[in-house]
Amino acid sequence: MISIKHVYKSFATPKASGKTRRKVGTDVSYAASVSGNPALGAAAVVQAADEAAEALVPVDSDGLVHALSDINIDIAGGDVFGIIGMSGAGKSTLVRTINLLERPTSGTIEVDGRDVTALSGEELRAYRRRVAMIFQNFGLLAQKTVLDNVCFPFLAASGKVTAENRARALELLDRVGLAEKAQSYPSQLSGGQKQRVAIARALACEPEVILCDEATSALDPKSTNTILKLLRDINRETGVTLVVITHSMDVVEKICNNVAVLEHGRVVEQGSVAKVFADPQAEATRVLLGKVDWDA
């Protein structure tokens, strides 16, 4: 169980008026250095760089960006939970508070009843090994083979890759349907294949939670369906909890059991996918579902 309780996240920026919008990005070197899960390092850098280049967010009169405001969400173990919203809603910031790539300004993140927000050192690294992450931009090491990419968490954790580690990595590649690509390089793969490698790498740590941050948004519809089916099957086979960040209601409908809708850093609606889709209460949800009467 993941319990997010009264979480706020603010970023300090040069003082500006409330109507000003400025570019704000995660510190890239920080994102790389704190990624205790070895599978995160390169991917965190890619994700942070993208967001630093693109994110435009409102700044208040004190020069603070309020990315998250009073977030309260419970995610049951083994669930497939969607977090959806338009660009700038705070989805990626929220998912990074779960593995503490971003520490909440206030509030708590409890995992199985334990507050993890104060963890540091080896305890933090051990926690992050339980929480894997896959990204829109895959985060694969371009100069390493597919097999070496999947083995990277073992190398980062212990400084070596054993024969047992390689055998495990090959099993994972077979599970995602890419056993024959073990000696290929990322540049030789399609987008869908790259994401399957990233999923295999995430599974190498035997995580309890996988955070999927826009994992299909760079893929064509066929590849998207392949990745969603793979994630759903892995969830059913292993019981791993999936937290799916997306702006696509289609993705939520296909894979998620429950969903929270974010707007301007706040949860405006949450519940079962069936209930939210059938009777959306928030305007943001209706917009995402295409149920807005534009002529009204």
Backbone bond lengths (Angstrom), bond angles and torsions (degrees), N, CA, C in turn:
res aa  C-N    CA-C-N  psi(-1)  N-CA   C-N-CA  omega(-1)  CA-C   N-CA-C  phi
1 M - - - 1.460 - - 1.529 110.07 -
2 I 1.311 115.64 129.30 1.464 121.84 173.26 1.518 107.49 -109.28
3 S 1.323 116.60 121.59 1.463 121.22 178.77 1.521 109.17 -117.26
4 I 1.311 115.37 115.02 1.464 122.08 177.40 1.518 106.79 -99.87
5 K 1.334 116.62 116.33 1.462 120.31 -170.51 1.527 111.31 -122.77
6 H 1.311 115.51 116.66 1.470 123.13 174.10 1.532 111.83 49.71
7 V 1.318 115.69 45.17 1.466 120.20 -177.22 1.527 110.71 -83.26
8 Y 1.321 114.24 128.50 1.461 123.04 172.20 1.521 107.50 -120.03
9 K 1.318 116.51 146.32 1.456 121.06 173.42 1.512 108.51 -141.44
10 S 1.341 114.84 119.72 1.462 121.15 178.85 1.514 109.23 -123.68
11 F 1.327 115.28 149.20 1.454 122.21 176.68 1.518 108.69 -119.88
12 A 1.322 116.95 135.82 1.457 121.01 176.44 1.521 109.74 -82.54
13 T 1.341 115.85 136.52 1.463 122.37 176.66 1.516 107.48 -136.98
14 P 1.324 118.46 169.33 1.461 119.54 173.30 1.518 110.24 -54.45
15 K 1.330 117.26 138.75 1.458 121.99 -175.34 1.525 110.60 -57.19
16 A 1.327 114.92 132.75 1.458 120.01 -177.85 1.512 109.36 -152.43
17 S 1.307 117.52 165.32 1.456 121.60 -179.80 1.514 110.38 -71.99
18 G 1.330 114.57 161.38 1.450 120.27 -177.34 1.506 113.85 -63.82
19 K 1.317 118.41 -19.75 1.459 120.29 -177.77 1.521 112.56 -93.03
20 T 1.326 116.53 -6.24 1.464 119.69 -178.97 1.522 110.07 -75.38
21 R 1.318 115.53 143.93 1.457 120.13 174.15 1.521 108.06 -121.91
22 R 1.334 116.06 127.45 1.453 120.54 -175.72 1.517 110.40 -128.15
23 K 1.318 114.77 157.65 1.453 119.42 175.19 1.517 109.00 -76.52
24 V 1.326 114.90 130.42 1.456 120.29 179.01 1.512 107.57 -135.09
25 G 1.333 117.76 129.15 1.460 119.91 -179.31 1.509 111.40 -134.38
26 T 1.322 115.81 159.09 1.446 121.46 175.81 1.525 109.79 -69.76
27 D 1.338 116.68 145.12 1.456 121.45 175.14 1.529 107.95 -65.30
28 V 1.323 116.81 113.48 1.456 120.72 -172.62 1.522 111.69 -64.43
29 S 1.336 117.70 -44.12 1.456 119.85 -178.73 1.520 110.37 -64.46
30 Y 1.331 116.98 -36.33 1.465 120.63 177.76 1.522 110.34 -64.58
31 A 1.344 116.14 -45.11 1.461 120.00 -178.82 1.521 110.82 -58.25
32 A 1.331 116.04 -38.91 1.461 119.64 -179.71 1.523 111.39 -72.78
33 S 1.332 116.76 -41.17 1.458 119.86 -172.00 1.513 113.29 -72.89
34 V 1.342 117.38 -30.21 1.456 118.81 -175.37 1.517 113.00 -93.24
35 S 1.316 118.67 0.58 1.462 119.76 -175.05 1.518 109.96 -75.40
36 G 1.333 116.62 86.79 1.449 121.63 -177.56 1.514 112.69 -62.75
37 N 1.309 117.60 -29.24 1.456 120.36 172.62 1.522 107.44 -74.45
38 P 1.340 119.04 115.32 1.462 120.54 -175.16 1.514 113.54 -58.06
39 A 1.322 117.71 -22.63 1.462 119.91 -179.05 1.511 112.60 -74.68
40 L 1.352 117.54 -5.96 1.457 120.01 -172.57 1.520 114.67 -94.50
41 G 1.328 118.25 -26.33 1.456 120.50 -166.82 1.508 116.41 -46.62
42 A 1.322 117.71 -65.37 1.460 120.86 -177.52 1.514 111.41 -64.21
43 A 1.326 117.04 -39.17 1.459 120.20 -177.49 1.516 111.45 -66.90
44 A 1.330 116.88 -37.00 1.464 119.49 179.31 1.518 110.87 -63.73
45 V 1.323 116.29 -38.19 1.461 119.99 178.67 1.525 110.61 -63.47
46 V 1.331 116.23 -45.39 1.464 120.33 179.81 1.518 110.62 -60.79
47 Q 1.339 116.18 -47.57 1.454 120.00 -177.39 1.522 111.21 -63.74
48 A 1.329 116.56 -44.92 1.460 119.61 -178.37 1.516 111.50 -64.58
49 A 1.324 116.45 -38.81 1.462 119.45 179.78 1.522 111.27 -64.58
50 D 1.324 116.07 -41.31 1.465 119.87 178.30 1.520 110.79 -60.91
51 E 1.325 116.17 -45.47 1.458 119.43 -176.33 1.522 111.15 -70.31
52 A 1.322 116.50 -35.49 1.461 118.69 178.27 1.520 111.20 -62.93
53 A 1.322 115.60 -33.16 1.460 119.65 -178.46 1.517 112.76 -78.80
54 E 1.350 117.16 -26.08 1.452 119.51 -169.38 1.519 115.17 -112.32
55 A 1.345 118.16 -26.37 1.462 119.77 -167.91 1.521 112.03 -71.57
56 L 1.323 116.06 124.16 1.452 123.06 172.68 1.518 107.70 -118.53
57 V 1.325 117.58 118.24 1.456 120.61 -172.52 1.519 110.09 -134.08
58 P 1.350 118.18 152.24 1.453 120.91 -179.51 1.523 112.35 -71.06
59 V 1.326 116.28 143.99 1.462 123.24 179.79 1.520 108.37 -117.06
60 D 1.353 117.70 131.62 1.461 119.02 -177.86 1.524 111.15 -85.13
61 S 1.340 116.67 -177.40 1.461 121.49 -174.04 1.520 112.95 -67.88
62 D 1.339 117.25 -17.23 1.462 121.23 176.99 1.525 112.34 -95.16
63 G 1.317 116.39 6.88 1.452 119.60 -179.77 1.511 113.80 76.82
64 L 1.337 117.50 23.78 1.458 121.85 179.81 1.522 110.92 -108.09
65 V 1.320 114.50 138.36 1.456 121.48 170.97 1.525 107.38 -98.30
66 H 1.317 116.94 119.40 1.462 121.18 178.89 1.528 108.34 -95.74
67 A 1.328 115.27 89.65 1.463 120.21 -175.43 1.518 112.06 -74.13
68 L 1.333 116.98 -34.23 1.463 122.35 178.86 1.518 109.08 -134.38
69 S 1.334 116.49 138.49 1.463 120.92 -178.35 1.521 110.21 -135.74
70 D 1.336 115.82 110.42 1.468 123.32 173.74 1.527 112.08 52.79
71 I 1.325 115.37 57.25 1.465 121.17 178.91 1.524 109.64 -82.76
72 N 1.320 116.62 126.78 1.463 122.94 176.95 1.527 108.75 -131.74
73 I 1.324 116.25 109.61 1.465 121.82 -178.09 1.527 108.53 -142.80
74 D 1.325 116.95 136.70 1.461 122.57 171.73 1.520 108.75 -113.98
75 I 1.337 115.92 129.06 1.464 121.82 -179.92 1.524 107.80 -120.40
76 A 1.316 117.10 113.87 1.456 121.25 -177.62 1.523 110.98 -70.83
77 G 1.327 115.91 148.36 1.450 120.24 176.21 1.518 111.01 -59.69
78 G 1.322 116.84 133.40 1.451 122.05 -179.88 1.512 114.80 84.80
79 D 1.332 117.47 -1.25 1.458 121.20 -179.07 1.527 110.50 -77.44
80 V 1.324 115.40 161.43 1.462 122.09 166.01 1.519 105.10 -114.03
81 F 1.325 115.83 104.72 1.467 122.52 -169.28 1.520 109.24 -112.98
82 G 1.319 116.46 124.86 1.452 121.10 179.26 1.514 112.43 -95.71
83 I 1.318 116.38 140.38 1.466 122.71 171.41 1.517 105.84 -122.11
84 I 1.323 115.95 114.80 1.455 120.63 -170.20 1.516 110.86 -126.58
85 G 1.303 115.94 150.75 1.458 121.41 177.67 1.516 109.32 175.19
86 M 1.314 115.54 166.92 1.451 120.25 177.39 1.527 109.98 -71.84
87 S 1.328 117.30 170.26 1.464 121.37 176.57 1.520 109.70 -57.07
88 G 1.337 116.09 135.55 1.454 120.79 179.89 1.509 114.49 85.70
89 A 1.344 117.78 4.37 1.467 120.31 -178.42 1.521 112.57 -74.24
90 G 1.338 117.72 -19.45 1.460 121.31 -178.71 1.510 113.79 107.85
91 K 1.327 117.36 10.38 1.464 121.14 -175.16 1.526 112.23 -60.91
92 S 1.328 116.76 -50.80 1.463 120.05 -176.57 1.521 111.54 -68.46
93 T 1.330 116.87 -36.88 1.467 119.29 175.54 1.516 109.86 -61.30
94 L 1.326 117.01 -43.59 1.463 120.63 -179.58 1.515 111.45 -61.65
95 V 1.326 117.49 -46.68 1.457 118.87 -177.00 1.526 110.87 -65.28
96 R 1.334 117.47 -30.89 1.468 119.83 179.21 1.523 112.22 -76.44
97 T 1.322 118.14 -17.00 1.469 117.80 172.62 1.523 110.83 -73.40
98 I 1.319 117.26 -25.17 1.466 119.45 -178.38 1.520 110.95 -66.37
99 N 1.349 117.69 -39.45 1.467 119.00 177.05 1.527 112.14 -101.17
100 L 1.332 115.55 9.60 1.470 123.00 173.73 1.519 113.43 65.62
101 L 1.329 117.73 23.21 1.458 118.44 164.48 1.524 108.91 -64.42
102 E 1.330 115.76 -27.89 1.462 122.72 168.55 1.523 107.20 -122.01
103 R 1.313 117.19 125.87 1.467 119.73 176.75 1.525 109.09 -89.25
104 P 1.325 117.37 133.26 1.462 119.26 178.10 1.522 111.55 -59.11
105 T 1.329 116.26 144.10 1.461 120.54 172.82 1.518 109.64 -65.54
106 S 1.331 116.61 -38.17 1.460 122.65 173.55 1.517 108.26 -154.59
107 G 1.330 115.56 167.70 1.455 120.57 -176.03 1.514 111.33 94.86
108 T 1.318 116.52 178.70 1.460 121.04 -175.97 1.525 111.58 -132.68
109 I 1.335 113.84 152.15 1.463 122.61 169.09 1.521 105.66 -116.45
110 E 1.318 117.58 112.56 1.455 121.28 179.84 1.525 109.64 -107.55
111 V 1.316 115.56 132.01 1.460 121.77 177.57 1.517 107.54 -121.39
112 D 1.317 115.77 117.27 1.464 122.09 -175.94 1.526 111.01 52.59
113 G 1.331 115.77 41.03 1.455 121.52 175.51 1.512 115.79 85.14
114 R 1.320 117.83 -1.96 1.466 121.20 -178.41 1.520 110.29 -108.50
115 D 1.332 116.50 129.10 1.460 121.24 176.33 1.525 108.57 -74.04
116 V 1.337 116.13 117.51 1.463 119.84 -176.39 1.525 112.48 -98.03
117 T 1.328 117.95 -3.86 1.465 119.65 -172.35 1.524 113.07 -67.26
118 A 1.328 117.88 -20.55 1.462 120.39 -179.25 1.526 112.82 -98.15
119 L 1.317 117.56 3.34 1.464 119.85 -177.77 1.524 111.26 -65.89
120 S 1.320 115.66 148.20 1.467 121.28 176.36 1.523 108.47 -152.03
121 G 1.324 115.26 170.78 1.453 120.57 175.14 1.516 113.00 58.18
122 E 1.317 116.64 -137.90 1.457 121.82 -175.76 1.522 112.06 -64.96
123 E 1.337 117.30 -34.30 1.466 119.37 177.77 1.525 111.20 -62.14
124 L 1.325 116.07 -41.23 1.462 120.13 178.49 1.525 110.66 -66.04
125 R 1.327 116.95 -43.20 1.468 120.12 179.31 1.528 110.83 -62.88
126 A 1.335 116.14 -40.27 1.464 119.78 178.59 1.522 110.83 -64.79
127 Y 1.334 116.66 -39.88 1.464 120.16 178.09 1.519 110.73 -64.01
128 R 1.322 117.12 -44.42 1.463 120.01 -177.55 1.526 112.52 -65.47
129 R 1.324 116.66 -26.02 1.464 118.33 176.19 1.527 111.21 -67.72
130 R 1.325 116.78 -19.04 1.472 121.11 177.95 1.525 111.92 -85.58
131 V 1.334 116.60 -12.61 1.465 121.19 -173.60 1.528 108.84 -123.81
132 A 1.317 116.53 99.18 1.466 121.20 179.88 1.521 109.77 -87.63
133 M 1.333 115.93 167.68 1.461 120.00 -177.03 1.520 109.85 -147.91
134 I 1.327 116.11 138.16 1.459 121.22 172.06 1.521 108.46 -124.17
135 F 1.341 115.46 148.59 1.453 121.64 -168.47 1.522 111.89 -123.70
136 Q 1.301 114.53 164.13 1.464 122.32 175.55 1.524 111.24 -57.66
137 N 1.332 116.98 -39.70 1.464 121.33 -174.33 1.526 113.57 -99.03
138 F 1.318 116.74 16.27 1.461 124.62 168.66 1.528 113.37 72.59
139 G 1.339 118.43 -47.92 1.458 121.31 177.40 1.513 114.52 68.75
140 L 1.324 117.62 29.13 1.461 120.12 178.97 1.524 110.61 -81.05
141 L 1.323 115.95 153.43 1.461 122.12 177.59 1.526 108.29 -83.52
142 A 1.327 116.46 113.13 1.464 121.57 -170.33 1.522 113.19 -63.82
143 Q 1.334 117.44 -31.02 1.463 120.73 -175.92 1.520 113.08 -90.22
144 K 1.316 116.91 2.98 1.461 121.51 -179.94 1.523 110.09 -110.73
145 T 1.324 115.74 149.12 1.458 119.53 176.41 1.525 109.95 -68.41
146 V 1.317 114.83 167.28 1.465 120.25 176.51 1.527 110.33 -56.81
147 L 1.324 117.17 -45.13 1.465 120.59 179.61 1.522 110.99 -61.19
148 D 1.325 117.26 -44.05 1.464 120.53 179.49 1.526 111.44 -64.30
149 N 1.324 117.21 -35.15 1.461 119.93 176.98 1.524 111.07 -62.70
150 V 1.322 116.63 -42.79 1.466 119.80 -179.96 1.525 110.77 -70.53
151 C 1.332 116.52 -29.49 1.472 121.01 178.28 1.523 112.96 -79.79
152 F 1.325 117.43 -12.34 1.461 120.32 -173.61 1.529 113.74 -55.79
153 P 1.334 120.34 -40.88 1.468 118.62 177.29 1.522 113.41 -58.24
154 F 1.331 117.45 -36.76 1.461 120.23 177.46 1.525 110.45 -65.54
155 L 1.341 116.42 -43.37 1.463 121.39 179.98 1.520 110.94 -62.79
156 A 1.316 116.63 -45.02 1.463 120.29 -178.21 1.523 111.96 -67.35
157 A 1.326 116.91 -32.53 1.465 120.26 -176.84 1.522 112.70 -77.53
158 S 1.343 116.87 -37.36 1.467 118.97 -172.93 1.520 114.27 -124.22
159 G 1.339 117.38 -6.53 1.454 120.47 -179.64 1.511 114.13 83.53
160 K 1.331 117.03 2.78 1.460 119.89 179.24 1.522 109.37 -153.59
161 V 1.330 114.43 162.21 1.460 121.03 176.34 1.521 107.51 -121.16
162 T 1.315 116.57 118.35 1.457 121.44 -177.73 1.524 110.74 -88.74
163 A 1.322 115.27 168.39 1.464 120.18 175.77 1.526 110.23 -60.48
164 E 1.315 115.73 -36.47 1.469 120.18 177.59 1.529 110.85 -64.25
165 N 1.344 115.86 -40.26 1.464 120.17 177.41 1.525 111.02 -61.25
166 R 1.323 116.30 -44.27 1.466 119.88 -179.42 1.529 111.14 -65.11
167 A 1.316 115.60 -39.07 1.461 119.02 177.90 1.527 110.40 -63.09
168 R 1.330 116.02 -41.15 1.465 120.13 178.27 1.529 110.53 -64.21
169 A 1.334 116.65 -42.26 1.465 120.52 179.48 1.525 111.17 -62.63
170 L 1.327 116.86 -39.55 1.465 120.20 178.03 1.527 111.07 -66.02
171 E 1.330 116.77 -36.66 1.469 120.32 175.61 1.525 110.46 -61.31
172 L 1.324 115.90 -42.32 1.459 120.21 -179.01 1.527 111.29 -67.78
173 L 1.327 116.39 -39.47 1.465 119.15 176.57 1.527 110.84 -63.58
174 D 1.315 116.40 -37.59 1.455 119.71 176.15 1.529 110.12 -64.99
175 R 1.340 116.18 -38.25 1.472 120.01 -179.74 1.519 111.82 -63.18
176 V 1.327 117.35 -35.44 1.469 119.74 -179.67 1.528 112.00 -93.32
177 G 1.348 116.38 7.68 1.460 120.73 174.45 1.509 115.50 79.98
178 L 1.341 116.91 27.21 1.466 119.53 -176.69 1.524 112.96 -130.20
179 A 1.315 117.11 27.90 1.462 119.63 -178.60 1.525 111.57 -57.64
180 E 1.331 116.76 -35.13 1.468 120.32 -177.19 1.524 112.44 -75.53
181 K 1.340 117.68 -8.06 1.465 121.80 -179.12 1.528 112.37 -101.05
182 A 1.311 118.01 11.70 1.464 121.11 -173.36 1.523 113.04 -55.98
183 Q 1.318 118.23 -36.77 1.462 121.45 -177.01 1.531 112.89 -99.77
184 S 1.316 116.73 7.15 1.465 120.72 175.66 1.521 110.01 -80.75
185 Y 1.332 115.60 167.27 1.460 121.95 176.47 1.531 109.21 -109.49
186 P 1.333 117.20 155.53 1.467 119.92 -177.85 1.523 114.24 -51.67
187 S 1.332 117.16 -36.04 1.467 119.86 -178.73 1.523 112.73 -64.19
188 Q 1.329 116.41 -17.16 1.458 120.95 -179.28 1.533 112.66 -93.24
189 L 1.329 116.13 3.32 1.465 121.04 -175.78 1.526 111.55 -108.89
190 S 1.318 115.21 154.52 1.467 120.64 171.20 1.527 109.39 -77.27
191 G 1.329 116.42 170.15 1.455 119.71 178.93 1.515 112.84 -60.17
192 G 1.330 116.60 -43.05 1.456 119.79 178.79 1.516 112.34 -63.77
193 Q 1.336 116.88 -38.37 1.461 120.33 177.54 1.523 111.37 -66.41
194 K 1.329 117.00 -40.02 1.465 120.12 177.31 1.523 110.88 -60.03
195 Q 1.334 116.56 -41.31 1.458 118.66 -179.28 1.524 111.19 -68.84
196 R 1.324 117.14 -32.40 1.466 119.33 176.05 1.526 111.04 -67.07
197 V 1.334 116.71 -36.42 1.469 119.64 174.21 1.527 109.84 -62.86
198 A 1.327 116.67 -42.91 1.463 120.45 179.14 1.525 111.22 -61.84
199 I 1.319 117.05 -36.94 1.469 120.52 177.38 1.526 110.17 -66.83
200 A 1.328 116.94 -43.13 1.466 120.14 177.44 1.522 110.72 -60.57
201 R 1.332 116.96 -42.13 1.469 120.78 178.14 1.523 110.83 -62.27
202 A 1.326 116.72 -41.93 1.463 119.90 178.59 1.524 111.24 -62.25
203 L 1.319 116.96 -38.56 1.463 120.87 -178.74 1.522 112.75 -71.67
204 A 1.332 117.26 -18.37 1.466 120.54 -178.76 1.522 111.59 -58.71
205 C 1.317 116.99 -31.48 1.463 120.98 -179.14 1.526 112.64 -82.60
206 E 1.335 117.45 0.85 1.462 122.90 -175.65 1.528 110.56 49.38
207 P 1.322 116.77 57.70 1.464 120.37 -174.13 1.525 112.27 -73.53
208 E 1.323 114.76 160.05 1.461 121.31 172.43 1.523 110.65 -92.51
209 V 1.342 115.89 -22.07 1.460 122.31 -178.62 1.524 108.14 -136.34
210 I 1.336 116.48 138.49 1.461 121.23 170.20 1.520 108.02 -121.01
211 L 1.323 115.94 122.64 1.457 122.59 176.83 1.522 107.93 -93.40
212 C 1.313 116.89 122.04 1.466 122.17 -176.44 1.522 108.45 -111.19
213 D 1.326 117.32 98.64 1.463 121.56 -175.03 1.526 110.01 -95.56
214 E 1.324 116.05 98.02 1.473 122.56 -179.17 1.531 110.54 52.90
215 A 1.330 115.78 44.54 1.464 120.77 -171.84 1.520 113.89 -66.21
216 T 1.329 117.95 -18.52 1.466 119.80 -177.94 1.522 113.56 -117.27
217 S 1.322 117.91 1.44 1.469 119.31 -171.81 1.523 113.39 -69.72
218 A 1.348 118.04 -18.63 1.468 120.70 178.86 1.527 112.28 -96.49
219 L 1.334 116.61 7.28 1.461 120.31 -173.07 1.522 112.02 -108.23
220 D 1.330 115.22 156.13 1.459 120.07 174.47 1.531 109.21 -74.15
221 P 1.334 118.42 165.15 1.472 120.74 -175.29 1.531 114.31 -56.19
222 K 1.327 117.61 -41.19 1.460 119.79 -179.60 1.523 111.10 -64.37
223 S 1.335 117.22 -46.14 1.464 120.88 178.92 1.522 110.89 -65.25
224 T 1.335 116.46 -37.53 1.463 120.62 177.12 1.520 110.69 -58.12
225 N 1.316 117.15 -47.79 1.463 120.52 -179.94 1.522 111.69 -63.17
226 T 1.339 116.81 -37.36 1.463 120.63 178.12 1.522 110.90 -62.97
227 I 1.335 116.75 -45.02 1.464 120.99 -179.47 1.525 110.73 -66.97
228 L 1.318 117.69 -42.21 1.466 120.56 179.85 1.525 111.23 -63.44
229 K 1.321 117.17 -41.78 1.466 120.06 177.67 1.519 110.70 -64.32
230 L 1.333 117.06 -40.72 1.458 120.78 178.75 1.526 110.63 -62.06
231 L 1.326 116.96 -46.72 1.461 120.24 179.51 1.522 111.46 -62.71
232 R 1.324 116.72 -42.07 1.466 120.45 179.24 1.527 110.61 -62.50
233 D 1.329 116.75 -43.43 1.464 120.32 -179.76 1.525 111.06 -65.22
234 I 1.333 116.93 -40.69 1.467 120.46 178.52 1.521 110.24 -63.28
235 N 1.318 117.02 -41.26 1.467 121.07 176.71 1.523 110.87 -59.51
236 R 1.310 117.26 -44.81 1.463 120.88 -177.97 1.520 112.24 -70.00
237 E 1.328 116.69 -34.73 1.462 120.77 -177.51 1.522 112.62 -77.68
238 T 1.326 116.70 -38.28 1.468 120.72 -171.58 1.520 114.07 -108.35
239 G 1.332 117.66 -19.14 1.460 120.04 -175.77 1.509 113.82 78.42
240 V 1.333 118.01 8.38 1.463 120.86 179.10 1.526 109.19 -64.23
241 T 1.321 116.17 139.42 1.460 121.86 177.01 1.519 109.21 -78.24
242 L 1.323 117.09 132.64 1.460 121.83 176.85 1.520 109.28 -112.93
243 V 1.329 116.42 128.82 1.459 122.37 172.30 1.521 106.38 -112.85
244 V 1.319 116.30 113.57 1.463 122.40 -169.78 1.522 109.83 -107.28
245 I 1.331 116.27 111.13 1.460 122.27 176.51 1.524 108.47 -92.87
246 T 1.315 116.97 127.07 1.463 119.23 -176.92 1.522 110.53 -160.29
247 H 1.317 115.87 162.66 1.464 120.68 170.19 1.523 110.11 -109.75
248 S 1.333 116.18 6.77 1.462 121.42 -174.93 1.523 111.44 -106.57
249 M 1.316 116.32 116.57 1.456 120.32 175.02 1.528 111.09 -64.80
250 D 1.319 117.56 -27.82 1.456 121.34 178.50 1.523 110.75 -63.06
251 V 1.335 116.70 -41.43 1.464 121.10 177.03 1.521 110.10 -62.98
252 V 1.330 116.82 -46.04 1.462 120.97 179.60 1.526 110.69 -59.28
253 E 1.317 116.46 -45.59 1.466 120.92 -177.35 1.522 111.48 -62.78
254 K 1.332 117.27 -36.46 1.460 120.81 -174.79 1.520 113.48 -77.78
255 I 1.335 117.97 -30.69 1.460 117.98 -169.39 1.528 115.00 -124.78
256 C 1.322 118.71 -25.65 1.469 120.92 -169.16 1.528 112.84 -91.94
257 N 1.334 114.73 149.68 1.461 121.62 173.01 1.521 111.24 -93.39
258 N 1.324 115.79 -38.99 1.459 122.30 -178.09 1.518 109.20 -132.80
259 V 1.337 116.26 160.43 1.459 119.57 -174.38 1.519 110.29 -150.45
260 A 1.331 115.56 146.54 1.467 122.74 169.88 1.518 107.61 -121.18
261 V 1.322 116.21 136.29 1.464 122.09 -179.98 1.520 108.67 -104.29
262 L 1.337 116.85 125.27 1.460 122.22 179.41 1.518 110.61 -105.78
263 E 1.327 115.04 143.50 1.456 121.94 172.07 1.519 107.90 -147.00
264 H 1.332 116.56 125.26 1.463 122.11 179.49 1.527 111.78 51.07
265 G 1.333 116.62 42.07 1.451 121.47 175.02 1.509 115.65 78.50
266 R 1.325 117.81 9.98 1.465 121.59 179.90 1.529 110.37 -124.58
267 V 1.330 115.50 148.85 1.462 120.25 171.77 1.519 107.74 -80.72
268 V 1.325 116.60 117.00 1.466 120.16 -178.90 1.521 112.00 -101.23
269 E 1.330 116.68 -13.61 1.462 119.95 178.25 1.517 108.59 -166.70
270 Q 1.333 117.24 143.72 1.451 120.63 172.93 1.517 109.66 -155.44
271 G 1.326 115.15 158.08 1.455 121.33 -179.22 1.508 110.07 157.52
272 S 1.322 116.34 -167.86 1.459 119.80 176.93 1.522 109.15 -66.40
273 V 1.324 115.58 149.72 1.463 119.56 179.23 1.524 110.21 -59.57
274 A 1.325 116.55 -41.04 1.466 119.97 -179.10 1.521 111.27 -59.71
275 K 1.330 116.61 -44.43 1.465 120.28 -178.10 1.525 111.66 -69.52
276 V 1.319 116.80 -45.39 1.467 120.40 -177.54 1.524 110.87 -65.07
277 F 1.325 116.69 -39.66 1.461 119.45 179.80 1.528 111.68 -70.03
278 A 1.328 116.07 -37.60 1.463 119.40 -176.33 1.522 112.55 -74.86
279 D 1.341 116.32 -34.75 1.465 119.32 -174.42 1.525 110.66 -142.78
280 P 1.333 117.80 67.51 1.471 120.54 -178.85 1.521 111.31 -64.41
281 Q 1.339 115.76 133.65 1.457 120.68 -177.57 1.524 112.76 -99.16
282 A 1.317 117.00 -34.03 1.465 120.73 -175.54 1.523 110.89 -90.00
283 E 1.318 115.42 146.93 1.461 120.45 178.09 1.523 110.93 -60.70
284 A 1.344 116.72 -39.14 1.465 120.06 179.89 1.522 111.11 -60.82
285 T 1.331 116.50 -38.63 1.464 120.28 178.35 1.518 111.02 -66.34
286 R 1.320 116.22 -43.22 1.466 119.72 179.84 1.528 111.34 -63.45
287 V 1.325 116.62 -36.95 1.465 119.99 176.85 1.525 110.29 -63.31
288 L 1.331 116.79 -46.11 1.459 120.58 -179.70 1.524 111.76 -63.55
289 L 1.327 116.07 -32.59 1.461 120.86 179.26 1.521 112.98 -83.95
290 G 1.335 115.97 -7.32 1.458 119.27 -178.00 1.506 113.18 73.24
291 K 1.348 116.43 27.57 1.464 120.67 -177.69 1.521 112.64 -104.88
292 V 1.322 116.43 23.83 1.459 120.57 179.13 1.522 109.63 -91.44
293 D 1.333 115.73 135.08 1.463 120.68 175.70 1.521 108.12 -85.88
294 W 1.332 116.58 98.15 1.464 120.63 -174.44 1.527 112.09 -69.85
295 D 1.329 117.51 -14.69 1.464 120.17 179.95 1.524 112.76 -91.56
296 A 1.334 115.78 -6.55 1.472 119.15 -177.07 1.518 110.85 -72.02
